[in-house]
């Protein structure tokens, strides 16, 4: 059975995903896994079956599970919806900052939202502003 937090997270992701698609014509995906090579900083597509264990994967890659990912541009854009848990303690803050650094290292653009922003009546305007900033120099994948 789902807990209340995971249902809120799912609802927030679904809302943002729907708005991206309906209001901006931008498709996005949930449930994607990103593998960033620890040595090169490159985003790689990994066949997990070739590894003997999860530990072996984590030795070679930073592994992230973004809330949403947009793949229609030459540069991937992840959408992260961060709630209070990301600012709860030093460890959570460190892990959030590391995630952001890994995305930056791999040249992945990030559309960052707080849970409060997603739940606000102003979400459409917030998305418009953030997308405008991110998409200024991003080309569509042909």
C-alpha positions in Angstrom: 0.0 0.0 0.0 1.3 3.5 -0.9 2.0 6.0 1.8 0.6 9.5 1.7 4.0 11.0 0.8 4.5 8.8 -2.2 1.0 9.5 -3.4 1.7 13.3 -3.1 5.0 12.8 -5.0 3.2 10.8 -7.7 0.4 13.4 -8.0 3.0 16.3 -8.2 5.0 14.5 -10.9 1.8 13.8 -12.9 0.6 17.4 -12.6 4.0 18.8 -13.9 4.1 16.1 -16.6 0.6 17.0 -17.8 1.3 20.7 -17.8 4.6 20.3 -19.7 2.7 18.3 -22.3 -0.6 20.2 -22.6 0.6 23.7 -22.0 4.1 23.6 -23.5 3.9 20.7 -26.0 6.9 19.1 -24.2 6.7 15.3 -23.5 8.5 14.0 -20.4 9.0 10.6 -18.9 8.8 9.2 -15.4 10.8 6.2 -14.0 14.0 6.8 -16.0 17.4 6.0 -14.5 20.5 8.2 -15.3 24.0 6.8 -15.2 26.8 9.4 -15.0 30.3 8.0 -15.4 32.3 8.8 -12.3 35.5 9.1 -14.4 34.4 11.0 -17.4 31.3 12.8 -16.1 29.4 11.7 -19.2 25.8 10.5 -19.2 25.8 7.0 -20.5 23.1 4.5 -21.4 23.9 1.4 -19.5 22.9 -2.3 -19.9 22.5 -3.2 -16.3 22.5 -6.9 -17.2 26.3 -6.8 -18.0 27.0 -6.0 -14.3 27.2 -8.7 -11.7 25.8 -6.5 -8.9 24.4 -3.1 -8.1 27.6 -2.4 -6.2 29.5 -2.8 -9.4 27.3 -0.3 -11.1 27.6 2.2 -8.2 31.4 1.9 -8.4 31.5 3.1 -12.0 28.5 5.4 -12.1 26.6 8.1 -10.2 23.0 6.8 -10.4 20.1 9.1 -10.2 16.3 8.7 -10.5 14.9 12.1 -11.6 11.3 12.9 -11.1 10.9 13.5 -14.8 13.2 13.7 -17.8 12.7 15.5 -21.1 14.6 13.9 -24.0 13.4 15.9 -27.0 16.3 18.4 -26.8 19.9 17.8 -27.7 20.6 18.2 -23.9 18.5 16.2 -21.5 16.5 18.2 -19.0 15.6 16.6 -15.7 12.7 17.9 -13.6 13.3 17.6 -9.9 10.5 18.3 -7.4 12.2 18.7 -4.0 10.2 18.6 -0.8 11.2 19.4 2.7 13.2 16.1 3.0 15.9 17.6 0.8 16.6 20.3 3.4 16.0 18.2 6.6 19.6 17.7 7.8 23.2 18.0 6.7 23.2 14.6 5.0 20.1 15.3 2.9 21.5 18.7 1.9 24.8 17.2 0.9 23.1 14.5 -1.2 20.9 17.0 -2.9 23.9 19.2 -3.7 25.9 16.2 -5.0 23.0 15.2 -7.3 22.9 18.8 -8.7 26.7 18.7 -9.2 26.5 15.4 -11.0 23.8 16.8 -13.4 26.0 19.8 -14.0 29.1 17.7 -14.6 27.1 15.6 -17.2 25.8 18.9 -18.8 22.2 17.9 -17.9 19.9 20.8 -17.5 17.7 20.8 -14.4 14.3 22.3 -14.0 14.0 22.6 -10.3 10.8 23.0 -8.4 9.8 22.9 -4.8 6.8 20.9 -3.7 5.2 24.2 -2.5 5.7 25.7 -6.0 4.0 22.6 -7.6 1.1 22.8 -5.2 0.7 26.6 -5.7 -1.8 28.3 -8.0 1.2 29.9 -9.8 2.7 26.7 -11.2 2.0 27.6 -14.9 3.9 30.9 -14.6 6.7 29.3 -12.6 7.1 26.6 -15.3 7.0 29.2 -18.1 9.8 31.3 -16.4 12.0 28.3 -15.6 11.6 26.8 -19.1 12.3 30.1 -20.8 15.6 30.3 -18.9 16.6 26.7 -19.6 15.6 26.7 -23.3 17.3 29.9 -24.3 20.3 28.0 -25.8 19.0 24.5 -26.2 18.3 23.0 -29.6 15.6 20.5 -30.4 16.9 17.0 -31.2 16.3 16.2 -34.9 
